[in-house]
Amino acid sequence: MSVYYTALVVFRAFTSVLMHDGYVHPDEFFQTTEIITGDLFGVVHDRPWEFNKDAPVRSIGLLYGIFGMPLYIAKWIFKLYNIPWNPFTLLVVFRLVTCAISFITDYSLYKICKILKLKPNRYLLLLSSSYVIIVFGTKTFTNSVELALVSLLLWKVIDCMVFSEQVLATQNEIQNTYGHSTSITDKVIMSRKLRQLPSHHFRHCLEIGTILAAGTFNRPTFVLYAITPIFYWISRGFSKNYNQFLRIFNLRFLVIFLSIIPGMFVFIMVDSFYFEHVTDNELNLVVTPLNFIKYNLNSSNLAEHGIHFRGTHSIINVPLLFNVMALLFVKRLQLINLMKIIKNHHYHLLPNIHEVNTLMMANVIIPLFLLSVFPHQEPRFLLPLLLPIVFTTSKYFSSHYIKGSPRILPIWICSNLIGLIFYGYLHQAGVLPMISYIFKDIKNVSDVHIIHSHIYSVPIGLLMVPQLNESKPYMNYQHIKVYNLGSSLDPDMLCDTVKNISKTIDYKNRHVAYIAMSGPLNQHFELIGKVSNLTYTKQIFFPHLSMESLHFTSITNAFVDKNYAYFIKWKELFDIFSLILYKITITTE
């Protein structure tokens, strides 16, 4: 491996585990860490609707396998050496796991290059320098797991394709030699060699079936990414004999279907027991992917999560994630040449459909098209496109192409630095340090109230507050309540809402209330607070950028003292890129 790739690997591991405070999307906590932490530690946590017991749309089996087992082992080690838990140590365990998962993509790409007899350095360097793998790939998203599983699937399918080609090429060579042989001895030798050829029809079928089951129960959208590789696995080694091809095609389809069943059975049983659908009197199996599909077929359900223009993935999300690689991929398609070939009926010049390059390009275009059918579109849904896009565009980053287009490399580096800084270190980056601060501040508090506005939901499972246990009524428990005010309130209404909530809180010596908001709202909030009975102390967490509150920003306010105008501008800029935590008290008249 090159020195540059090694450095990027170390950078990814170090920053993802110890330095990333960026908070990309609530689902990185509420579909993974909140559930596992709540179950294994018995702490207060926010369990999302996807895991309701009646009709769950998310499977628990893979979450326990990926995150639950490492956390359980860490819990045992921490207890053995009397190491205290806190939000930081909890996050370190989760981030170590997700960082390790991200390297599955690296290893899969490495194996693909080795299978195809390509030098892997350029491919791995391009992959590891993308902020997508550094930031998104190391977050506790189910999409990050999906990226790793799609990468594994492509590796196994490509291995089968190349192996089949090698076996069939050897078979054709032996058959040609057999046909030209006149000696009976030579014919016997050739026949023996034919019988000794390894079988290639069902290679890796059990591994692929297991990957398909795990991917589907992790995120049912995995099926959209698996359609193309599975078609290639089934149709590889195309025979000119139509009847023989049809027989092998159907047989392979049946085998891959049967290979999925064991994994599906395991996930179904785990989910059925976990969600308490299996009792002494009743057996009601839970199939979470079916529940997921039913839920998303209802357009009103999707509207609750946001309806987007169907071209959002292609026009916005692909360039956002892959920047210059997105343009190079379009160039790689050579659409103008393809149109000329089709127009002139020179179909023999079309790319070979059974080549690995065609598979990789198809595994970008087809999932992108299918995902664009659904009106709810977020960038993280496209993470599994990373490996095929890297593979198909890596040639443009060779020294030969860089000499002809010297701007490609600087644009690639700058765009990824911007993505890394924005999502890794700025976006909602005050939330996690704020949780660590609150964790320390509430040590001797019985009741905690957290009000937040214009920031992402607070994953309260990280605060490690034990749940009330009715079997131990003599224990002293903390009570915690979270008020999520969303991002729709203006500063006036926000202050009124906070005052109304605060007045309902019974303040005692061991009660405390916090209000967390993004910096652009703080000046107006504090101005109103001065003329009310709301008093507070505050803590500032920098950096933090909340896109939901930028419309309240006004850097060019009038200044009282022109001599300090420059200083005040920078102070306002500091406030804009901060999260403010107010510790509230009520003064009675």
MOVENMO-V578008 format. One record per residue. RES is the residue in three letters. PHI is phi in radians with two decimals (NA if undefined). OMEGA is omega as a letter, one per 40 degrees, with the letter a starting at -180 (* if undefined). D_FIRST is the distance of its C-alpha to the first C-alpha in Angstrom with 2 decimals. Layout:
RES&PHI&OMEGA&D_FIRST, RES&PHI&OMEGA&D_FIRST
//
This chain:
MET&NA&a&0.00, SER&-1.30&i&3.82, VAL&-1.11&a&6.68, TYR&-1.13&i&8.41, TYR&-1.13&i&6.66, THR&-1.03&i&6.87, ALA&-1.10&i&10.32, LEU&-1.20&i&11.29, VAL&-1.12&i&10.67, VAL&-1.10&i&12.84, PHE&-1.08&i&15.21, ARG&-1.07&a&15.74, ALA&-1.13&a&16.53, PHE&-1.17&a&18.71, THR&-1.23&a&20.63, SER&-1.18&a&21.22, VAL&-1.47&a&22.64, LEU&-1.99&a&24.54, MET&-2.16&a&25.20, HIS&-1.26&i&25.75, ASP&-1.77&i&29.53, GLY&-1.03&a&29.55, TYR&-2.07&a&31.60, VAL&-1.33&a&30.78, HIS&-2.78&a&33.43, PRO&-0.95&a&35.83, ASP&-1.13&i&34.48, GLU&-1.18&i&31.34, PHE&-1.92&a&33.86, PHE&-1.42&i&36.89, GLN&-1.86&a&35.34, THR&-2.44&a&33.18, THR&-1.14&a&33.56, GLU&-1.08&a&37.31, ILE&-1.18&a&38.11, ILE&-1.14&i&36.04, THR&-1.10&i&37.12, GLY&-1.07&a&40.70, ASP&-1.27&a&40.80, LEU&-1.38&a&39.14, PHE&-1.84&a&40.70, GLY&1.08&a&43.93, VAL&-1.82&i&43.69, VAL&-1.10&a&45.17, HIS&-2.60&a&42.82, ASP&-1.76&a&43.13, ARG&-1.53&a&42.92, PRO&-1.26&a&42.53, TRP&-1.10&a&44.73, GLU&-1.08&a&42.03, PHE&-1.92&i&42.59, ASN&-1.21&a&46.37, LYS&-1.28&a&47.92, ASP&-1.24&a&50.17, ALA&-2.49&a&47.71, PRO&-1.16&i&44.10, VAL&-1.90&i&41.59, ARG&-2.12&i&38.45, SER&-1.46&a&37.42, ILE&-1.73&a&36.95, GLY&-1.03&a&35.37, LEU&-1.22&i&31.71, LEU&-1.06&i&32.09, TYR&-1.19&i&33.35, GLY&-1.17&a&30.63, ILE&-1.49&a&27.75, PHE&-1.79&a&29.38, GLY&-1.16&a&32.51, MET&-1.10&i&31.20, PRO&-1.06&a&28.69, LEU&-1.20&i&31.46, TYR&-1.13&i&34.00, ILE&-1.13&i&31.93, ALA&-1.09&i&31.39, LYS&-1.06&i&35.13, TRP&-1.16&i&36.00, ILE&-1.15&a&33.82, PHE&-1.08&i&35.27, LYS&-1.19&a&38.74, LEU&-1.10&a&38.18, TYR&-1.79&i&37.22, ASN&1.00&i&39.55, ILE&-1.63&a&36.91, PRO&-1.30&i&38.50, TRP&-1.58&i&37.09, ASN&-2.65&a&36.90, PRO&-0.97&a&35.32, PHE&-1.16&a&32.26, THR&-1.12&i&31.49, LEU&-1.12&i&32.18, LEU&-1.15&i&29.78, VAL&-1.04&i&27.02, VAL&-1.07&i&27.34, PHE&-1.08&a&27.24, ARG&-1.25&i&24.30, LEU&-1.06&i&22.24, VAL&-1.14&a&23.04, THR&-1.17&i&22.28, CYS&-1.10&i&18.97, ALA&-1.08&i&18.00, ILE&-1.10&a&19.44, SER&-1.08&a&17.38, PHE&-1.32&i&14.13, ILE&-1.09&i&16.00, THR&-1.13&i&15.58, ASP&-1.03&a&11.77, TYR&-1.15&i&11.95, SER&-1.10&i&14.75, LEU&-1.13&i&13.11, TYR&-1.04&a&10.21, LYS&-1.14&i&13.20, ILE&-1.08&i&15.22, CYS&-1.09&i&12.93, LYS&-1.13&i&12.88, ILE&-1.08&a&16.63, LEU&-1.56&i&17.29, LYS&1.03&i&15.35, LEU&-1.89&i&13.38, LYS&-1.30&a&10.03, PRO&-1.40&a&8.27, ASN&-1.01&a&6.35, ARG&-1.14&a&9.87, TYR&-1.11&a&11.11, LEU&-1.20&i&8.83, LEU&-1.15&i&9.35, LEU&-1.15&i&12.98, LEU&-1.09&a&13.39, SER&-1.29&i&12.20, SER&-1.59&i&14.30, SER&-1.40&i&17.33, TYR&-1.17&i&19.91, VAL&-1.09&a&20.89, ILE&-1.35&a&18.03, ILE&-1.25&a&18.27, VAL&-1.77&a&22.06, PHE&-1.10&a&23.54, GLY&-1.18&a&20.86, THR&-1.88&i&21.32, LYS&-1.51&a&25.12, THR&-1.42&i&27.39, PHE&-1.51&i&28.33, THR&-1.18&i&29.11, ASN&-1.14&i&27.43, SER&-1.17&i&24.06, VAL&-1.15&i&24.71, GLU&-1.09&i&25.78, LEU&-1.00&a&22.50, ALA&-1.12&a&20.66, LEU&-1.23&i&23.42, VAL&-1.12&i&23.45, SER&-1.10&i&19.71, LEU&-1.06&a&20.45, LEU&-1.07&i&23.49, LEU&-1.10&i&21.81, TRP&-1.04&a&19.29, LYS&-1.14&a&22.29, VAL&-1.17&a&24.50, ILE&-1.13&i&22.17, ASP&-1.04&i&21.67, CYS&-1.16&a&25.48, MET&-1.07&a&26.00, VAL&-1.17&i&23.95, PHE&-1.11&i&25.48, SER&-1.09&i&28.93, GLU&-1.07&a&28.50, GLN&-1.15&a&27.62, VAL&-1.13&a&30.57, LEU&-1.18&i&32.94, ALA&-1.13&i&32.01, THR&-1.12&i&32.72, GLN&-1.11&i&35.87, ASN&-1.12&i&37.14, GLU&-1.11&i&36.58, ILE&-1.13&a&38.53, GLN&-1.14&i&41.23, ASN&-1.13&i&41.67, THR&-1.11&i&41.98, TYR&-1.07&a&44.43, GLY&-1.18&a&46.47, HIS&-1.64&a&46.83, SER&-1.41&i&47.59, THR&-1.88&a&51.25, SER&-1.48&i&50.96, ILE&-1.13&i&51.44, THR&-1.05&i&49.16, ASP&-1.11&i&46.30, LYS&-1.14&i&46.97, VAL&-1.13&i&46.88, ILE&-1.10&i&43.54, MET&-1.13&i&42.12, SER&-1.10&i&43.57, ARG&-1.13&i&42.03, LYS&-1.14&i&38.56, LEU&-1.10&a&39.07, ARG&-1.21&a&39.96, GLN&-1.48&i&36.92, LEU&-1.11&a&34.47, PRO&-1.19&i&32.47, SER&-1.29&a&33.56, HIS&-2.18&a&31.34, HIS&-1.18&a&33.72, PHE&-2.13&a&32.86, ARG&-1.07&i&29.26, HIS&1.05&a&27.56, CYS&-1.09&a&30.83, LEU&-1.22&i&31.10, GLU&-1.09&a&27.56, ILE&-1.14&i&28.11, GLY&-1.09&i&31.56, THR&-1.16&i&30.33, ILE&-1.09&i&27.76, LEU&-1.09&i&30.64, ALA&-1.13&a&32.97, ALA&-1.10&a&30.63, GLY&-1.13&a&29.68, THR&-1.19&i&33.35, PHE&-1.39&i&34.59, ASN&-1.28&i&31.92, ARG&-2.60&a&32.86, PRO&-1.01&i&35.19, THR&-1.13&i&33.61, PHE&-0.97&i&30.78, VAL&-1.01&a&33.19, LEU&-1.16&i&32.95, TYR&-1.41&a&29.19, ALA&-1.56&a&29.69, ILE&-0.97&a&32.50, THR&-1.16&i&30.45, PRO&-1.02&a&27.91, ILE&-1.19&i&30.87, PHE&-1.05&i&32.91, TYR&-1.17&i&30.21, TRP&-1.15&a&29.96, ILE&-1.28&a&33.74, SER&-1.69&a&34.35, ARG&-1.14&a&31.66, GLY&1.19&a&33.16, PHE&-0.99&i&36.04, SER&-1.87&i&39.19, LYS&-1.23&i&42.01, ASN&-1.35&a&44.45, TYR&-1.08&a&45.10, ASN&-1.11&i&46.74, GLN&-1.15&i&43.98, PHE&-1.06&a&41.32, LEU&-1.09&a&43.38, ARG&-1.15&a&43.83, ILE&-1.17&i&40.13, PHE&-1.04&a&39.26, ASN&-1.14&a&41.81, LEU&-1.17&i&40.84, ARG&-1.12&i&37.14, PHE&-1.06&i&38.23, LEU&-1.13&a&40.46, VAL&-1.13&a&37.81, ILE&-1.18&i&35.21, PHE&-1.14&i&38.06, LEU&-1.15&a&39.04, SER&-1.23&i&35.46, ILE&-1.36&a&35.48, ILE&-1.02&i&38.73, PRO&-1.00&i&37.62, GLY&-1.13&i&35.10, MET&-1.07&a&37.70, PHE&-1.06&i&40.34, VAL&-1.08&a&38.33, PHE&-1.14&i&37.67, ILE&-1.11&a&41.29, MET&-1.19&i&42.73, VAL&-1.05&i&40.60, ASP&-1.12&a&41.59, SER&-1.12&i&45.20, PHE&-1.27&a&45.56, TYR&-1.08&a&43.74, PHE&-1.53&i&45.91, GLU&1.05&i&48.97, HIS&-1.71&i&49.96, VAL&-2.02&i&50.54, THR&-2.24&i&53.60, ASP&-1.13&a&56.31, ASN&-1.84&a&58.40, GLU&-2.55&i&55.94, LEU&-2.20&a&52.79, ASN&-2.16&a&51.41, LEU&-1.18&i&47.83, VAL&-1.84&i&45.49, VAL&-2.02&a&43.18, THR&-1.09&i&41.29, PRO&-1.07&i&39.72, LEU&-1.15&i&43.29, ASN&-1.10&i&44.49, PHE&-1.09&a&41.64, ILE&-1.13&i&42.67, LYS&-1.02&a&46.34, TYR&-1.11&a&45.74, ASN&-1.39&i&43.76, LEU&-1.29&i&46.27, ASN&-1.52&a&48.75, SER&-1.11&i&48.42, SER&-1.16&i&50.25, ASN&-1.17&i&47.57, LEU&-1.13&a&44.85, ALA&-1.09&i&47.08, GLU&-1.16&a&46.87, HIS&-1.74&i&43.11, GLY&1.97&i&43.42, ILE&-1.79&a&44.13, HIS&-2.04&i&41.93, PHE&-1.03&a&42.39, ARG&-1.17&i&40.82, GLY&-1.64&a&38.83, THR&-1.05&i&37.12, HIS&-1.03&a&33.85, SER&-1.27&a&33.67, ILE&-1.50&a&35.14, ILE&-1.97&a&33.89, ASN&-1.22&i&31.25, VAL&-1.11&i&28.82, PRO&-1.09&i&28.82, LEU&-1.09&a&28.70, LEU&-1.43&a&25.51, PHE&-1.95&i&23.63, ASN&0.65&a&25.47, VAL&-1.14&i&24.47, MET&-1.11&i&22.60, ALA&-1.10&i&26.03, LEU&-1.19&i&27.67, LEU&-1.17&i&25.06, PHE&-1.15&i&25.50, VAL&-1.08&i&29.24, LYS&-1.09&a&28.73, ARG&-1.11&a&26.64, LEU&-1.18&a&29.66, GLN&0.89&a&31.84, LEU&-1.08&a&34.91, ILE&-1.13&i&37.33, ASN&-1.11&i&36.44, LEU&-1.11&i&36.76, MET&-1.14&i&40.18, LYS&-1.15&i&41.30, ILE&-1.08&a&40.30, ILE&-1.19&a&42.21, LYS&-1.10&a&45.13, ASN&-1.56&i&45.51, HIS&1.09&i&45.07, HIS&-1.61&a&42.28, TYR&-1.16&i&40.66, HIS&-1.20&i&39.03, LEU&-1.56&i&36.69, LEU&-1.15&i&35.36, PRO&-1.03&i&31.74, ASN&-1.16&a&31.48, ILE&-1.15&a&31.75, HIS&-1.67&i&29.88, GLU&-1.46&i&26.60, VAL&-1.13&i&23.44, ASN&-1.05&i&23.48, THR&-1.16&i&27.04, LEU&-1.02&a&26.19, MET&-1.12&i&23.60, MET&-1.18&i&26.13, ALA&-1.14&a&28.91, ASN&-1.40&i&27.02, VAL&-1.76&a&27.11, ILE&-1.20&a&30.67, ILE&-1.16&i&32.49, PRO&-1.07&i&31.42, LEU&-1.10&i&31.93, PHE&-1.14&a&35.39, LEU&-1.17&i&36.34, LEU&-1.19&i&35.30, SER&-1.27&i&37.29, VAL&-1.16&a&40.40, PHE&-1.46&a&40.51, PRO&-1.35&i&41.92, HIS&-1.68&a&39.90, GLN&-2.33&i&36.55, GLU&-2.17&a&33.97, PRO&-0.97&a&30.48, ARG&-1.10&i&28.82, PHE&-1.12&a&30.25, LEU&-1.74&a&27.76, LEU&-0.95&a&24.51, PRO&-1.14&i&23.81, LEU&-1.35&a&23.78, LEU&-1.03&a&20.41, LEU&-1.08&i&18.20, PRO&-1.10&i&20.62, ILE&-1.20&i&21.08, VAL&-1.06&a&17.38, PHE&-1.10&a&17.23, THR&-1.37&a&20.49, THR&-1.89&a&19.98, SER&-1.10&a&16.45, LYS&-1.12&i&18.02, TYR&-1.31&i&20.03, PHE&-1.83&i&17.06, SER&-1.31&a&16.24, SER&-1.06&i&17.48, HIS&-1.10&a&20.57, TYR&-1.30&i&21.72, ILE&-1.09&i&20.92, LYS&-1.10&i&23.29, GLY&-1.37&i&25.96, SER&-2.31&a&25.55, PRO&-1.18&a&24.39, ARG&-1.45&a&25.49, ILE&-1.03&a&23.00, LEU&-1.13&i&20.16, PRO&-1.06&i&22.63, ILE&-1.12&i&24.30, TRP&-1.07&a&21.13, ILE&-1.14&a&20.18, CYS&-1.13&a&23.84, SER&-1.13&i&24.59, ASN&-1.31&i&21.74, LEU&-1.11&i&22.79, ILE&-1.10&i&26.30, GLY&-1.09&i&25.41, LEU&-1.12&a&23.48, ILE&-1.16&a&26.44, PHE&-1.16&a&29.07, TYR&-1.44&a&27.96, GLY&-1.54&a&26.01, TYR&-2.28&a&28.45, LEU&-2.02&a&31.72, HIS&-1.09&i&32.78, GLN&0.92&a&35.21, ALA&-1.36&i&33.30, GLY&-1.52&a&36.48, VAL&-1.16&a&37.15, LEU&-1.17&i&34.86, PRO&-1.06&i&35.96, MET&-1.11&i&39.49, ILE&-1.09&i&39.17, SER&-1.09&i&38.10, TYR&-1.17&i&41.11, ILE&-1.09&i&43.54, PHE&-0.96&a&42.31, LYS&-1.32&a&43.43, ASP&-1.34&a&46.52, ILE&-1.82&a&48.08, LYS&-0.96&a&48.05, ASN&-1.95&a&51.87, VAL&-1.99&a&52.65, SER&-1.60&a&54.24, ASP&-2.17&a&53.98, VAL&-2.13&i&51.15, HIS&-2.13&a&51.44, ILE&-2.05&i&48.51, ILE&-1.90&i&49.40, HIS&-2.45&a&46.73, SER&-2.53&i&46.90, HIS&1.05&i&44.62, ILE&-2.35&i&41.48, TYR&-1.18&a&39.50, SER&-0.97&a&40.91, VAL&-1.49&i&40.50, PRO&-1.32&a&38.78, ILE&-1.23&i&41.44, GLY&-1.03&a&39.81, LEU&-1.23&i&37.65, LEU&-1.32&i&40.92, MET&1.01&i&41.37, VAL&-1.51&a&45.14, PRO&-1.10&i&46.63, GLN&-1.26&i&48.52, LEU&-1.13&i&52.24, ASN&-1.95&a&53.03, GLU&-1.12&i&56.61, SER&-1.37&i&56.76, LYS&-2.24&a&56.37, PRO&-1.17&a&58.86, TYR&-1.38&a&59.34, MET&-1.33&i&55.80, ASN&-1.57&a&55.33, TYR&-1.98&i&52.96, GLN&-1.50&i&51.52, HIS&-1.94&a&52.29, ILE&-2.28&i&49.91, LYS&-2.37&a&50.59, VAL&-2.02&i&48.49, TYR&-2.00&i&50.12, ASN&-1.66&a&47.82, LEU&-1.55&i&49.79, GLY&1.23&a&47.26, SER&-2.28&a&47.01, SER&-1.70&a&50.36, LEU&-1.42&i&52.60, ASP&-1.44&a&53.53, PRO&-0.99&i&53.92, ASP&-1.12&a&57.68, MET&-1.14&i&57.40, LEU&-1.09&a&54.45, CYS&-1.13&i&56.54, ASP&-1.08&a&59.49, THR&-1.12&i&57.36, VAL&-1.10&i&55.89, LYS&-1.11&a&59.45, ASN&-1.13&i&60.77, ILE&-1.16&a&58.05, SER&-1.12&a&58.51, LYS&-1.21&i&62.26, THR&-1.47&a&61.80, ILE&-1.51&i&59.78, ASP&-1.45&a&61.93, TYR&-1.36&i&60.79, LYS&-2.30&a&61.31, ASN&-1.08&a&59.92, ARG&-1.95&i&56.91, HIS&-1.95&i&56.23, VAL&-2.60&i&53.78, ALA&-2.27&i&52.75, TYR&-2.18&i&49.85, ILE&-2.19&a&49.38, ALA&-1.96&i&45.92, MET&-2.60&i&45.64, SER&-1.38&a&43.50, GLY&-0.94&a&44.52, PRO&-1.02&a&46.34, LEU&-1.62&a&49.07, ASN&-1.20&a&49.79, GLN&-1.10&a&52.35, HIS&-1.16&a&54.56, PHE&-1.10&a&54.23, GLU&-1.22&i&55.26, LEU&-1.10&i&58.10, ILE&-1.21&a&59.60, GLY&-1.09&a&59.01, LYS&-1.19&a&61.24, VAL&-1.73&i&64.27, SER&-2.10&i&63.75, ASN&-1.61&a&63.95, LEU&-1.67&i&60.15, THR&-2.09&a&58.72, TYR&-2.87&i&55.22, THR&-2.06&a&52.65, LYS&-2.35&i&49.26, GLN&-2.25&a&45.63, ILE&-1.91&i&43.13, PHE&-2.08&a&39.44, PHE&-2.19&e&37.37, PRO&-1.56&i&35.33, HIS&-2.81&i&36.39, LEU&-2.24&i&36.91, SER&-1.97&a&39.07, MET&-1.14&a&39.51, GLU&-1.21&a&42.59, SER&-2.07&a&44.56, LEU&-1.15&a&43.71, HIS&-1.23&i&46.99, PHE&-1.59&a&48.81, THR&-1.39&i&47.13, SER&-2.58&a&49.37, ILE&-1.36&a&48.00, THR&-1.68&i&50.95, ASN&-1.24&i&53.70, ALA&-1.22&a&56.80, PHE&-1.91&a&56.58, VAL&-1.19&a&59.42, ASP&-2.15&a&58.78, LYS&-1.12&i&57.43, ASN&-1.12&a&56.52, TYR&-1.91&a&53.83, ALA&-1.02&a&52.65, TYR&-1.09&i&49.21, PHE&-1.09&a&48.73, ILE&-1.15&i&49.89, LYS&-1.01&a&47.52, TRP&-1.18&i&44.53, LYS&-1.12&i&46.07, GLU&-1.12&i&46.41, LEU&-1.10&i&42.83, PHE&-1.07&i&41.84, ASP&-1.13&a&44.04, ILE&-1.07&a&42.55, PHE&-1.71&i&39.05, SER&-2.38&i&40.31, LEU&-1.95&a&41.40, ILE&-1.88&i&44.84, LEU&-1.98&i&45.97, TYR&-1.77&i&49.75, LYS&-1.71&a&51.41, ILE&-1.66&i&54.77, THR&-2.30&i&58.21, ILE&-1.97&i&61.57, THR&-1.82&a&64.58, THR&-1.69&a&67.96, GLU&-1.39&*&70.89
//
